[in-house]
Amino acid sequence: MVLLYAGTNGYTDPYPESEMARYETEMLAFMEKEGSAILASIRDKKAIDDATEADLTKALTRFKEIFK
């Protein structure tokens, strides 16, 4: 769900298609390490509520700063 959120909300737009496999791998690893509470919330609620979305947005913005 997090990868779909990133893709539909423009977080993957700056990257060419050839980078998407690496983006997916590294972003999911980042989220497991830095955003485990976000992932748990999504898993438990089976949805992204407003609070979780705010946290997810911050996490994806942080990841964008380190993904090169």
mmCIF file as Biopython writes it, N, C-alpha, C and O atoms, coordinates in Angstrom:
data_model
#
loop_
_atom_site.group_PDB
_atom_site.id
_atom_site.type_symbol
_atom_site.label_atom_id
_atom_site.label_alt_id
_atom_site.label_comp_id
_atom_site.label_asym_id
_atom_site.label_entity_id
_atom_site.label_seq_id
_atom_site.pdbx_PDB_ins_code
_atom_site.Cartn_x
_atom_site.Cartn_y
_atom_site.Cartn_z
_atom_site.occupancy
_atom_site.B_iso_or_equiv
_atom_site.auth_seq_id
_atom_site.auth_asym_id
_atom_site.pdbx_PDB_model_num
ATOM 1   N N  . MET A ? 1  ? 0.824  -1.189 0.000   1.0 0.0 1  A 1 
ATOM 2   C CA . MET A ? 1  ? 0.000  0.000  0.000   1.0 0.0 1  A 1 
ATOM 3   C C  . MET A ? 1  ? 0.873  1.259  0.000   1.0 0.0 1  A 1 
ATOM 4   O O  . MET A ? 1  ? 0.527  2.253  -0.639  1.0 0.0 1  A 1 
ATOM 5   N N  . VAL A ? 2  ? 2.000  1.221  0.712   1.0 0.0 2  A 1 
ATOM 6   C CA . VAL A ? 2  ? 2.878  2.386  0.789   1.0 0.0 2  A 1 
ATOM 7   C C  . VAL A ? 2  ? 3.475  2.718  -0.578  1.0 0.0 2  A 1 
ATOM 8   O O  . VAL A ? 2  ? 3.591  3.888  -0.942  1.0 0.0 2  A 1 
ATOM 9   N N  . LEU A ? 3  ? 3.848  1.701  -1.322  1.0 0.0 3  A 1 
ATOM 10  C CA . LEU A ? 3  ? 4.401  1.945  -2.651  1.0 0.0 3  A 1 
ATOM 11  C C  . LEU A ? 3  ? 3.344  2.548  -3.572  1.0 0.0 3  A 1 
ATOM 12  O O  . LEU A ? 3  ? 3.643  3.457  -4.347  1.0 0.0 3  A 1 
ATOM 13  N N  . LEU A ? 4  ? 2.122  2.055  -3.495  1.0 0.0 4  A 1 
ATOM 14  C CA . LEU A ? 4  ? 1.037  2.630  -4.290  1.0 0.0 4  A 1 
ATOM 15  C C  . LEU A ? 4  ? 0.779  4.084  -3.898  1.0 0.0 4  A 1 
ATOM 16  O O  . LEU A ? 4  ? 0.552  4.936  -4.757  1.0 0.0 4  A 1 
ATOM 17  N N  . TYR A ? 5  ? 0.817  4.356  -2.608  1.0 0.0 5  A 1 
ATOM 18  C CA . TYR A ? 5  ? 0.626  5.732  -2.124  1.0 0.0 5  A 1 
ATOM 19  C C  . TYR A ? 5  ? 1.723  6.632  -2.699  1.0 0.0 5  A 1 
ATOM 20  O O  . TYR A ? 5  ? 1.446  7.722  -3.201  1.0 0.0 5  A 1 
ATOM 21  N N  . ALA A ? 6  ? 2.969  6.163  -2.617  1.0 0.0 6  A 1 
ATOM 22  C CA . ALA A ? 6  ? 4.090  6.957  -3.127  1.0 0.0 6  A 1 
ATOM 23  C C  . ALA A ? 6  ? 3.927  7.238  -4.616  1.0 0.0 6  A 1 
ATOM 24  O O  . ALA A ? 6  ? 4.161  8.357  -5.072  1.0 0.0 6  A 1 
ATOM 25  N N  . GLY A ? 7  ? 3.526  6.219  -5.369  1.0 0.0 7  A 1 
ATOM 26  C CA . GLY A ? 7  ? 3.379  6.389  -6.808  1.0 0.0 7  A 1 
ATOM 27  C C  . GLY A ? 7  ? 2.234  7.310  -7.190  1.0 0.0 7  A 1 
ATOM 28  O O  . GLY A ? 7  ? 2.377  8.133  -8.093  1.0 0.0 7  A 1 
ATOM 29  N N  . THR A ? 8  ? 1.104  7.181  -6.514  1.0 0.0 8  A 1 
ATOM 30  C CA . THR A ? 8  ? -0.060 7.991  -6.892  1.0 0.0 8  A 1 
ATOM 31  C C  . THR A ? 8  ? -0.003 9.409  -6.342  1.0 0.0 8  A 1 
ATOM 32  O O  . THR A ? 8  ? -0.797 10.263 -6.738  1.0 0.0 8  A 1 
ATOM 33  N N  . ASN A ? 9  ? 0.925  9.661  -5.440  1.0 0.0 9  A 1 
ATOM 34  C CA . ASN A ? 9  ? 1.036  11.002 -4.863  1.0 0.0 9  A 1 
ATOM 35  C C  . ASN A ? 9  ? 2.309  11.727 -5.292  1.0 0.0 9  A 1 
ATOM 36  O O  . ASN A ? 9  ? 2.723  12.694 -4.653  1.0 0.0 9  A 1 
ATOM 37  N N  . GLY A ? 10 ? 2.927  11.257 -6.376  1.0 0.0 10 A 1 
ATOM 38  C CA . GLY A ? 10 ? 4.021  11.988 -6.997  1.0 0.0 10 A 1 
ATOM 39  C C  . GLY A ? 10 ? 5.412  11.765 -6.438  1.0 0.0 10 A 1 
ATOM 40  O O  . GLY A ? 10 ? 6.364  12.384 -6.913  1.0 0.0 10 A 1 
ATOM 41  N N  . TYR A ? 11 ? 5.559  10.907 -5.453  1.0 0.0 11 A 1 
ATOM 42  C CA . TYR A ? 11 ? 6.888  10.705 -4.873  1.0 0.0 11 A 1 
ATOM 43  C C  . TYR A ? 11 ? 7.843  9.980  -5.817  1.0 0.0 11 A 1 
ATOM 44  O O  . TYR A ? 11 ? 9.059  10.103 -5.674  1.0 0.0 11 A 1 
ATOM 45  N N  . THR A ? 12 ? 7.318  9.236  -6.769  1.0 0.0 12 A 1 
ATOM 46  C CA . THR A ? 12 ? 8.177  8.519  -7.711  1.0 0.0 12 A 1 
ATOM 47  C C  . THR A ? 12 ? 8.351  9.263  -9.033  1.0 0.0 12 A 1 
ATOM 48  O O  . THR A ? 12 ? 9.138  8.839  -9.881  1.0 0.0 12 A 1 
ATOM 49  N N  . ASP A ? 13 ? 7.638  10.349 -9.215  1.0 0.0 13 A 1 
ATOM 50  C CA . ASP A ? 13 ? 7.674  11.082 -10.487 1.0 0.0 13 A 1 
ATOM 51  C C  . ASP A ? 13 ? 9.078  11.505 -10.944 1.0 0.0 13 A 1 
ATOM 52  O O  . ASP A ? 13 ? 9.355  11.445 -12.142 1.0 0.0 13 A 1 
ATOM 53  N N  . PRO A ? 14 ? 9.968  11.927 -10.048 1.0 0.0 14 A 1 
ATOM 54  C CA . PRO A ? 14 ? 11.273 12.399 -10.520 1.0 0.0 14 A 1 
ATOM 55  C C  . PRO A ? 14 ? 12.197 11.302 -11.054 1.0 0.0 14 A 1 
ATOM 56  O O  . PRO A ? 14 ? 13.241 11.601 -11.634 1.0 0.0 14 A 1 
ATOM 57  N N  . TYR A ? 15 ? 11.820 10.044 -10.863 1.0 0.0 15 A 1 
ATOM 58  C CA . TYR A ? 15 ? 12.741 8.958  -11.176 1.0 0.0 15 A 1 
ATOM 59  C C  . TYR A ? 15 ? 12.313 8.217  -12.440 1.0 0.0 15 A 1 
ATOM 60  O O  . TYR A ? 15 ? 11.124 7.999  -12.674 1.0 0.0 15 A 1 
ATOM 61  N N  . PRO A ? 16 ? 13.303 7.833  -13.255 1.0 0.0 16 A 1 
ATOM 62  C CA . PRO A ? 16 ? 12.976 7.075  -14.463 1.0 0.0 16 A 1 
ATOM 63  C C  . PRO A ? 16 ? 12.484 5.669  -14.102 1.0 0.0 16 A 1 
ATOM 64  O O  . PRO A ? 16 ? 12.753 5.160  -13.014 1.0 0.0 16 A 1 
ATOM 65  N N  . GLU A ? 17 ? 11.771 5.071  -15.022 1.0 0.0 17 A 1 
ATOM 66  C CA . GLU A ? 17 ? 11.231 3.727  -14.813 1.0 0.0 17 A 1 
ATOM 67  C C  . GLU A ? 17 ? 12.331 2.727  -14.446 1.0 0.0 17 A 1 
ATOM 68  O O  . GLU A ? 17 ? 12.101 1.798  -13.672 1.0 0.0 17 A 1 
ATOM 69  N N  . SER A ? 18 ? 13.505 2.923  -14.999 1.0 0.0 18 A 1 
ATOM 70  C CA . SER A ? 18 ? 14.622 2.009  -14.732 1.0 0.0 18 A 1 
ATOM 71  C C  . SER A ? 18 ? 15.059 2.035  -13.261 1.0 0.0 18 A 1 
ATOM 72  O O  . SER A ? 18 ? 15.744 1.114  -12.816 1.0 0.0 18 A 1 
ATOM 73  N N  . GLU A ? 19 ? 14.685 3.052  -12.509 1.0 0.0 19 A 1 
ATOM 74  C CA . GLU A ? 19 ? 15.050 3.167  -11.099 1.0 0.0 19 A 1 
ATOM 75  C C  . GLU A ? 19 ? 13.964 2.650  -10.153 1.0 0.0 19 A 1 
ATOM 76  O O  . GLU A ? 19 ? 14.174 2.605  -8.940  1.0 0.0 19 A 1 
ATOM 77  N N  . MET A ? 20 ? 12.817 2.262  -10.690 1.0 0.0 20 A 1 
ATOM 78  C CA . MET A ? 20 ? 11.678 1.911  -9.837  1.0 0.0 20 A 1 
ATOM 79  C C  . MET A ? 20 ? 11.909 0.666  -8.980  1.0 0.0 20 A 1 
ATOM 80  O O  . MET A ? 20 ? 11.457 0.620  -7.836  1.0 0.0 20 A 1 
ATOM 81  N N  . ALA A ? 21 ? 12.595 -0.333 -9.503  1.0 0.0 21 A 1 
ATOM 82  C CA . ALA A ? 21 ? 12.863 -1.533 -8.697  1.0 0.0 21 A 1 
ATOM 83  C C  . ALA A ? 21 ? 13.748 -1.179 -7.507  1.0 0.0 21 A 1 
ATOM 84  O O  . ALA A ? 21 ? 13.509 -1.634 -6.389  1.0 0.0 21 A 1 
ATOM 85  N N  . ARG A ? 22 ? 14.770 -0.364 -7.756  1.0 0.0 22 A 1 
ATOM 86  C CA . ARG A ? 22 ? 15.657 0.056  -6.657  1.0 0.0 22 A 1 
ATOM 87  C C  . ARG A ? 22 ? 14.903 0.951  -5.687  1.0 0.0 22 A 1 
ATOM 88  O O  . ARG A ? 22 ? 15.071 0.827  -4.474  1.0 0.0 22 A 1 
ATOM 89  N N  . TYR A ? 23 ? 14.073 1.852  -6.205  1.0 0.0 23 A 1 
ATOM 90  C CA . TYR A ? 23 ? 13.269 2.729  -5.346  1.0 0.0 23 A 1 
ATOM 91  C C  . TYR A ? 23 ? 12.400 1.886  -4.425  1.0 0.0 23 A 1 
ATOM 92  O O  . TYR A ? 23 ? 12.359 2.113  -3.216  1.0 0.0 23 A 1 
ATOM 93  N N  . GLU A ? 24 ? 11.708 0.916  -5.002  1.0 0.0 24 A 1 
ATOM 94  C CA . GLU A ? 24 ? 10.815 0.069  -4.207  1.0 0.0 24 A 1 
ATOM 95  C C  . GLU A ? 24 ? 11.573 -0.654 -3.098  1.0 0.0 24 A 1 
ATOM 96  O O  . GLU A ? 24 ? 11.150 -0.643 -1.942  1.0 0.0 24 A 1 
ATOM 97  N N  . THR A ? 25 ? 12.674 -1.271 -3.444  1.0 0.0 25 A 1 
ATOM 98  C CA . THR A ? 25 ? 13.466 -2.022 -2.471  1.0 0.0 25 A 1 
ATOM 99  C C  . THR A ? 25 ? 13.974 -1.121 -1.349  1.0 0.0 25 A 1 
ATOM 100 O O  . THR A ? 25 ? 13.828 -1.440 -0.169  1.0 0.0 25 A 1 
ATOM 101 N N  . GLU A ? 26 ? 14.567 0.001  -1.727  1.0 0.0 26 A 1 
ATOM 102 C CA . GLU A ? 26 ? 15.156 0.888  -0.727  1.0 0.0 26 A 1 
ATOM 103 C C  . GLU A ? 26 ? 14.098 1.612  0.091   1.0 0.0 26 A 1 
ATOM 104 O O  . GLU A ? 26 ? 14.284 1.813  1.291   1.0 0.0 26 A 1 
ATOM 105 N N  . MET A ? 27 ? 12.995 2.005  -0.528  1.0 0.0 27 A 1 
ATOM 106 C CA . MET A ? 27 ? 11.937 2.695  0.207   1.0 0.0 27 A 1 
ATOM 107 C C  . MET A ? 27 ? 11.279 1.760  1.217   1.0 0.0 27 A 1 
ATOM 108 O O  . MET A ? 27 ? 11.009 2.158  2.350   1.0 0.0 27 A 1 
ATOM 109 N N  . LEU A ? 28 ? 11.024 0.526  0.812   1.0 0.0 28 A 1 
ATOM 110 C CA . LEU A ? 28 ? 10.411 -0.417 1.748   1.0 0.0 28 A 1 
ATOM 111 C C  . LEU A ? 28 ? 11.360 -0.754 2.897   1.0 0.0 28 A 1 
ATOM 112 O O  . LEU A ? 28 ? 10.916 -0.899 4.036   1.0 0.0 28 A 1 
ATOM 113 N N  . ALA A ? 29 ? 12.651 -0.880 2.618   1.0 0.0 29 A 1 
ATOM 114 C CA . ALA A ? 29 ? 13.632 -1.109 3.681   1.0 0.0 29 A 1 
ATOM 115 C C  . ALA A ? 29 ? 13.678 0.092  4.628   1.0 0.0 29 A 1 
ATOM 116 O O  . ALA A ? 29 ? 13.743 -0.076 5.846   1.0 0.0 29 A 1 
ATOM 117 N N  . PHE A ? 30 ? 13.645 1.296  4.068   1.0 0.0 30 A 1 
ATOM 118 C CA . PHE A ? 30 ? 13.617 2.514  4.873   1.0 0.0 30 A 1 
ATOM 119 C C  . PHE A ? 30 ? 12.379 2.543  5.766   1.0 0.0 30 A 1 
ATOM 120 O O  . PHE A ? 30 ? 12.465 2.857  6.953   1.0 0.0 30 A 1 
ATOM 121 N N  . MET A ? 31 ? 11.233 2.213  5.186   1.0 0.0 31 A 1 
ATOM 122 C CA . MET A ? 31 ? 9.989  2.241  5.957   1.0 0.0 31 A 1 
ATOM 123 C C  . MET A ? 31 ? 9.994  1.184  7.055   1.0 0.0 31 A 1 
ATOM 124 O O  . MET A ? 31 ? 9.486  1.435  8.148   1.0 0.0 31 A 1 
ATOM 125 N N  . GLU A ? 32 ? 10.553 0.015  6.790   1.0 0.0 32 A 1 
ATOM 126 C CA . GLU A ? 32 ? 10.631 -1.017 7.821   1.0 0.0 32 A 1 
ATOM 127 C C  . GLU A ? 32 ? 11.519 -0.572 8.975   1.0 0.0 32 A 1 
ATOM 128 O O  . GLU A ? 32 ? 11.244 -0.886 10.133  1.0 0.0 32 A 1 
ATOM 129 N N  . LYS A ? 33 ? 12.578 0.155  8.661   1.0 0.0 33 A 1 
ATOM 130 C CA . LYS A ? 33 ? 13.509 0.618  9.690   1.0 0.0 33 A 1 
ATOM 131 C C  . LYS A ? 33 ? 13.009 1.891  10.375  1.0 0.0 33 A 1 
ATOM 132 O O  . LYS A ? 33 ? 12.973 1.960  11.604  1.0 0.0 33 A 1 
ATOM 133 N N  . GLU A ? 34 ? 12.626 2.887  9.594   1.0 0.0 34 A 1 
ATOM 134 C CA . GLU A ? 34 ? 12.290 4.204  10.125  1.0 0.0 34 A 1 
ATOM 135 C C  . GLU A ? 34 ? 10.791 4.431  10.324  1.0 0.0 34 A 1 
ATOM 136 O O  . GLU A ? 34 ? 10.385 5.305  11.090  1.0 0.0 34 A 1 
ATOM 137 N N  . GLY A ? 35 ? 9.980  3.646  9.634   1.0 0.0 35 A 1 
ATOM 138 C CA . GLY A ? 35 ? 8.543  3.883  9.680   1.0 0.0 35 A 1 
ATOM 139 C C  . GLY A ? 35 ? 7.748  2.656  10.088  1.0 0.0 35 A 1 
ATOM 140 O O  . GLY A ? 35 ? 6.629  2.452  9.617   1.0 0.0 35 A 1 
ATOM 141 N N  . SER A ? 36 ? 8.315  1.845  10.954  1.0 0.0 36 A 1 
ATOM 142 C CA . SER A ? 36 ? 7.633  0.605  11.334  1.0 0.0 36 A 1 
ATOM 143 C C  . SER A ? 36 ? 6.288  0.875  11.994  1.0 0.0 36 A 1 
ATOM 144 O O  . SER A ? 36 ? 5.350  0.096  11.818  1.0 0.0 36 A 1 
ATOM 145 N N  . ALA A ? 37 ? 6.177  1.957  12.744  1.0 0.0 37 A 1 
ATOM 146 C CA . ALA A ? 37 ? 4.896  2.290  13.378  1.0 0.0 37 A 1 
ATOM 147 C C  . ALA A ? 37 ? 3.851  2.675  12.327  1.0 0.0 37 A 1 
ATOM 148 O O  . ALA A ? 37 ? 2.667  2.375  12.482  1.0 0.0 37 A 1 
ATOM 149 N N  . ILE A ? 38 ? 4.290  3.330  11.274  1.0 0.0 38 A 1 
ATOM 150 C CA . ILE A ? 38 ? 3.388  3.701  10.180  1.0 0.0 38 A 1 
ATOM 151 C C  . ILE A ? 38 ? 2.882  2.443  9.487   1.0 0.0 38 A 1 
ATOM 152 O O  . ILE A ? 38 ? 1.685  2.301  9.237   1.0 0.0 38 A 1 
ATOM 153 N N  . LEU A ? 39 ? 3.796  1.537  9.181   1.0 0.0 39 A 1 
ATOM 154 C CA . LEU A ? 39 ? 3.408  0.285  8.528   1.0 0.0 39 A 1 
ATOM 155 C C  . LEU A ? 39 ? 2.463  -0.522 9.412   1.0 0.0 39 A 1 
ATOM 156 O O  . LEU A ? 39 ? 1.495  -1.102 8.919   1.0 0.0 39 A 1 
ATOM 157 N N  . ALA A ? 40 ? 2.738  -0.561 10.711  1.0 0.0 40 A 1 
ATOM 158 C CA . ALA A ? 40 ? 1.866  -1.293 11.636  1.0 0.0 40 A 1 
ATOM 159 C C  . ALA A ? 40 ? 0.477  -0.675 11.675  1.0 0.0 40 A 1 
ATOM 160 O O  . ALA A ? 40 ? -0.520 -1.396 11.713  1.0 0.0 40 A 1 
ATOM 161 N N  . SER A ? 41 ? 0.402  0.641  11.666  1.0 0.0 41 A 1 
ATOM 162 C CA . SER A ? 41 ? -0.885 1.328  11.680  1.0 0.0 41 A 1 
ATOM 163 C C  . SER A ? 41 ? -1.692 0.990  10.428  1.0 0.0 41 A 1 
ATOM 164 O O  . SER A ? 41 ? -2.891 0.723  10.510  1.0 0.0 41 A 1 
ATOM 165 N N  . ILE A ? 42 ? -1.038 1.002  9.282   1.0 0.0 42 A 1 
ATOM 166 C CA . ILE A ? 42 ? -1.717 0.677  8.027   1.0 0.0 42 A 1 
ATOM 167 C C  . ILE A ? 42 ? -2.178 -0.779 8.035   1.0 0.0 42 A 1 
ATOM 168 O O  . ILE A ? 42 ? -3.289 -1.094 7.608   1.0 0.0 42 A 1 
ATOM 169 N N  . ARG A ? 43 ? -1.313 -1.656 8.524   1.0 0.0 43 A 1 
ATOM 170 C CA . ARG A ? 43 ? -1.673 -3.076 8.598   1.0 0.0 43 A 1 
ATOM 171 C C  . ARG A ? 43 ? -2.866 -3.300 9.522   1.0 0.0 43 A 1 
ATOM 172 O O  . ARG A ? 43 ? -3.792 -4.038 9.188   1.0 0.0 43 A 1 
ATOM 173 N N  . ASP A ? 44 ? -2.832 -2.660 10.677  1.0 0.0 44 A 1 
ATOM 174 C CA . ASP A ? 44 ? -3.897 -2.853 11.671  1.0 0.0 44 A 1 
ATOM 175 C C  . ASP A ? 44 ? -5.225 -2.266 11.210  1.0 0.0 44 A 1 
ATOM 176 O O  . ASP A ? 44 ? -6.273 -2.894 11.357  1.0 0.0 44 A 1 
ATOM 177 N N  . LYS A ? 45 ? -5.177 -1.061 10.654  1.0 0.0 45 A 1 
ATOM 178 C CA . LYS A ? 45 ? -6.408 -0.372 10.254  1.0 0.0 45 A 1 
ATOM 179 C C  . LYS A ? 45 ? -6.872 -0.747 8.855   1.0 0.0 45 A 1 
ATOM 180 O O  . LYS A ? 45 ? -8.023 -0.517 8.483   1.0 0.0 45 A 1 
ATOM 181 N N  . LYS A ? 46 ? -5.944 -1.336 8.079   1.0 0.0 46 A 1 
ATOM 182 C CA . LYS A ? 46 ? -6.215 -1.662 6.676   1.0 0.0 46 A 1 
ATOM 183 C C  . LYS A ? 46 ? -6.647 -0.422 5.886   1.0 0.0 46 A 1 
ATOM 184 O O  . LYS A ? 46 ? -7.433 -0.499 4.941   1.0 0.0 46 A 1 
ATOM 185 N N  . ALA A ? 47 ? -6.107 0.708  6.307   1.0 0.0 47 A 1 
ATOM 186 C CA . ALA A ? 47 ? -6.413 1.987  5.671   1.0 0.0 47 A 1 
ATOM 187 C C  . ALA A ? 47 ? -5.354 3.004  6.102   1.0 0.0 47 A 1 
ATOM 188 O O  . ALA A ? 47 ? -4.584 2.774  7.034   1.0 0.0 47 A 1 
ATOM 189 N N  . ILE A ? 48 ? -5.343 4.130  5.397   1.0 0.0 48 A 1 
ATOM 190 C CA . ILE A ? 48 ? -4.466 5.242  5.762   1.0 0.0 48 A 1 
ATOM 191 C C  . ILE A ? 48 ? -5.365 6.378  6.226   1.0 0.0 48 A 1 
ATOM 192 O O  . ILE A ? 48 ? -5.999 7.057  5.418   1.0 0.0 48 A 1 
ATOM 193 N N  . ASP A ? 49 ? -5.411 6.576  7.549   1.0 0.0 49 A 1 
ATOM 194 C CA . ASP A ? 49 ? -6.223 7.675  8.077   1.0 0.0 49 A 1 
ATOM 195 C C  . ASP A ? 49 ? -5.408 8.968  8.040   1.0 0.0 49 A 1 
ATOM 196 O O  . ASP A ? 49 ? -4.252 8.965  7.618   1.0 0.0 49 A 1 
ATOM 197 N N  . ASP A ? 50 ? -6.011 10.068 8.482   1.0 0.0 50 A 1 
ATOM 198 C CA . ASP A ? 50 ? -5.348 11.379 8.382   1.0 0.0 50 A 1 
ATOM 199 C C  . ASP A ? 50 ? -4.031 11.432 9.154   1.0 0.0 50 A 1 
ATOM 200 O O  . ASP A ? 50 ? -3.040 11.959 8.649   1.0 0.0 50 A 1 
ATOM 201 N N  . ALA A ? 51 ? -4.011 10.890 10.370  1.0 0.0 51 A 1 
ATOM 202 C CA . ALA A ? 51 ? -2.785 10.920 11.177  1.0 0.0 51 A 1 
ATOM 203 C C  . ALA A ? 51 ? -1.688 10.079 10.534  1.0 0.0 51 A 1 
ATOM 204 O O  . ALA A ? 51 ? -0.531 10.495 10.470  1.0 0.0 51 A 1 
ATOM 205 N N  . THR A ? 52 ? -2.055 8.910  10.065  1.0 0.0 52 A 1 
ATOM 206 C CA . THR A ? 52 ? -1.079 8.037  9.416   1.0 0.0 52 A 1 
ATOM 207 C C  . THR A ? 52 ? -0.578 8.664  8.123   1.0 0.0 52 A 1 
ATOM 208 O O  . THR A ? 52 ? 0.605  8.561  7.798   1.0 0.0 52 A 1 
ATOM 209 N N  . GLU A ? 53 ? -1.473 9.311  7.387   1.0 0.0 53 A 1 
ATOM 210 C CA . GLU A ? 53 ? -1.068 9.965  6.142   1.0 0.0 53 A 1 
ATOM 211 C C  . GLU A ? 53 ? -0.064 11.077 6.411   1.0 0.0 53 A 1 
ATOM 212 O O  . GLU A ? 53 ? 0.891  11.244 5.652   1.0 0.0 53 A 1 
ATOM 213 N N  . ALA A ? 54 ? -0.265 11.832 7.471   1.0 0.0 54 A 1 
ATOM 214 C CA . ALA A ? 54 ? 0.685  12.898 7.814   1.0 0.0 54 A 1 
ATOM 215 C C  . ALA A ? 54 ? 2.056  12.306 8.118   1.0 0.0 54 A 1 
ATOM 216 O O  . ALA A ? 54 ? 3.074  12.830 7.664   1.0 0.0 54 A 1 
ATOM 217 N N  . ASP A ? 55 ? 2.089  11.216 8.883   1.0 0.0 55 A 1 
ATOM 218 C CA . ASP A ? 55 ? 3.358  10.557 9.204   1.0 0.0 55 A 1 
ATOM 219 C C  . ASP A ? 55 ? 3.995  9.951  7.963   1.0 0.0 55 A 1 
ATOM 220 O O  . ASP A ? 55 ? 5.211  10.023 7.784   1.0 0.0 55 A 1 
ATOM 221 N N  . LEU A ? 56 ? 3.178  9.357  7.111   1.0 0.0 56 A 1 
ATOM 222 C CA . LEU A ? 56 ? 3.685  8.746  5.882   1.0 0.0 56 A 1 
ATOM 223 C C  . LEU A ? 56 ? 4.272  9.808  4.956   1.0 0.0 56 A 1 
ATOM 224 O O  . LEU A ? 56 ? 5.321  9.594  4.348   1.0 0.0 56 A 1 
ATOM 225 N N  . THR A ? 57 ? 3.610  10.930 4.853   1.0 0.0 57 A 1 
ATOM 226 C CA . THR A ? 57 ? 4.110  12.029 4.025   1.0 0.0 57 A 1 
ATOM 227 C C  . THR A ? 57 ? 5.479  12.490 4.521   1.0 0.0 57 A 1 
ATOM 228 O O  . THR A ? 57 ? 6.389  12.707 3.721   1.0 0.0 57 A 1 
ATOM 229 N N  . LYS A ? 58 ? 5.627  12.638 5.824   1.0 0.0 58 A 1 
ATOM 230 C CA . LYS A ? 58 ? 6.925  13.039 6.387   1.0 0.0 58 A 1 
ATOM 231 C C  . LYS A ? 58 ? 7.996  11.998 6.089   1.0 0.0 58 A 1 
ATOM 232 O O  . LYS A ? 58 ? 9.117  12.341 5.715   1.0 0.0 58 A 1 
ATOM 233 N N  . ALA A ? 59 ? 7.646  10.727 6.255   1.0 0.0 59 A 1 
ATOM 234 C CA . ALA A ? 59 ? 8.620  9.659  6.020   1.0 0.0 59 A 1 
ATOM 235 C C  . ALA A ? 59 ? 9.034  9.606  4.551   1.0 0.0 59 A 1 
ATOM 236 O O  . ALA A ? 59 ? 10.221 9.477  4.252   1.0 0.0 59 A 1 
ATOM 237 N N  . LEU A ? 60 ? 8.079  9.703  3.638   1.0 0.0 60 A 1 
ATOM 238 C CA . LEU A ? 60 ? 8.413  9.659  2.220   1.0 0.0 60 A 1 
ATOM 239 C C  . LEU A ? 60 ? 9.216  10.884 1.791   1.0 0.0 60 A 1 
ATOM 240 O O  . LEU A ? 60 ? 10.065 10.790 0.904   1.0 0.0 60 A 1 
ATOM 241 N N  . THR A ? 61 ? 8.956  12.011 2.405   1.0 0.0 61 A 1 
ATOM 242 C CA . THR A ? 61 ? 9.746  13.213 2.123   1.0 0.0 61 A 1 
ATOM 243 C C  . THR A ? 61 ? 11.185 13.023 2.604   1.0 0.0 61 A 1 
ATOM 244 O O  . THR A ? 61 ? 12.126 13.405 1.908   1.0 0.0 61 A 1 
ATOM 245 N N  . ARG A ? 62 ? 11.360 12.435 3.788   1.0 0.0 62 A 1 
ATOM 246 C CA . ARG A ? 62 ? 12.712 12.131 4.289   1.0 0.0 62 A 1 
ATOM 247 C C  . ARG A ? 62 ? 13.420 11.155 3.362   1.0 0.0 62 A 1 
ATOM 248 O O  . ARG A ? 62 ? 14.598 11.326 3.048   1.0 0.0 62 A 1 
ATOM 249 N N  . PHE A ? 63 ? 12.690 10.122 2.922   1.0 0.0 63 A 1 
ATOM 250 C CA . PHE A ? 63 ? 13.311 9.137  2.026   1.0 0.0 63 A 1 
ATOM 251 C C  . PHE A ? 63 ? 13.732 9.801  0.711   1.0 0.0 63 A 1 
ATOM 252 O O  . PHE A ? 63 ? 14.794 9.490  0.171   1.0 0.0 63 A 1 
ATOM 253 N N  . LYS A ? 64 ? 12.921 10.694 0.208   1.0 0.0 64 A 1 
ATOM 254 C CA . LYS A ? 64 ? 13.240 11.384 -1.049  1.0 0.0 64 A 1 
ATOM 255 C C  . LYS A ? 64 ? 14.568 12.139 -0.928  1.0 0.0 64 A 1 
ATOM 256 O O  . LYS A ? 64 ? 15.318 12.241 -1.899  1.0 0.0 64 A 1 
ATOM 257 N N  . GLU A ? 65 ? 14.850 12.658 0.251   1.0 0.0 65 A 1 
ATOM 258 C CA . GLU A ? 65 ? 16.095 13.397 0.480   1.0 0.0 65 A 1 
ATOM 259 C C  . GLU A ? 65 ? 17.324 12.479 0.430   1.0 0.0 65 A 1 
ATOM 260 O O  . GLU A ? 65 ? 18.416 12.935 0.091   1.0 0.0 65 A 1 
ATOM 261 N N  . ILE A ? 66 ? 17.159 11.201 0.760   1.0 0.0 66 A 1 
ATOM 262 C CA . ILE A ? 66 ? 18.320 10.301 0.778   1.0 0.0 66 A 1 
ATOM 263 C C  . ILE A ? 66 ? 18.420 9.398  -0.450  1.0 0.0 66 A 1 
ATOM 264 O O  . ILE A ? 66 ? 19.477 8.822  -0.707  1.0 0.0 66 A 1 
ATOM 265 N N  . PHE A ? 67 ? 17.327 9.269  -1.213  1.0 0.0 67 A 1 
ATOM 266 C CA . PHE A ? 67 ? 17.346 8.400  -2.383  1.0 0.0 67 A 1 
ATOM 267 C C  . PHE A ? 67 ? 17.991 9.139  -3.543  1.0 0.0 67 A 1 
ATOM 268 O O  . PHE A ? 67 ? 17.493 10.172 -3.992  1.0 0.0 67 A 1 
ATOM 269 N N  . LYS A ? 68 ? 19.102 8.599  -4.021  1.0 0.0 68 A 1 
ATOM 270 C CA . LYS A ? 68 ? 19.817 9.225  -5.139  1.0 0.0 68 A 1 
ATOM 271 C C  . LYS A ? 68 ? 20.227 8.180  -6.131  1.0 0.0 68 A 1 
ATOM 272 O O  . LYS A ? 68 ? 20.842 8.502  -7.148  1.0 0.0 68 A 1 
#
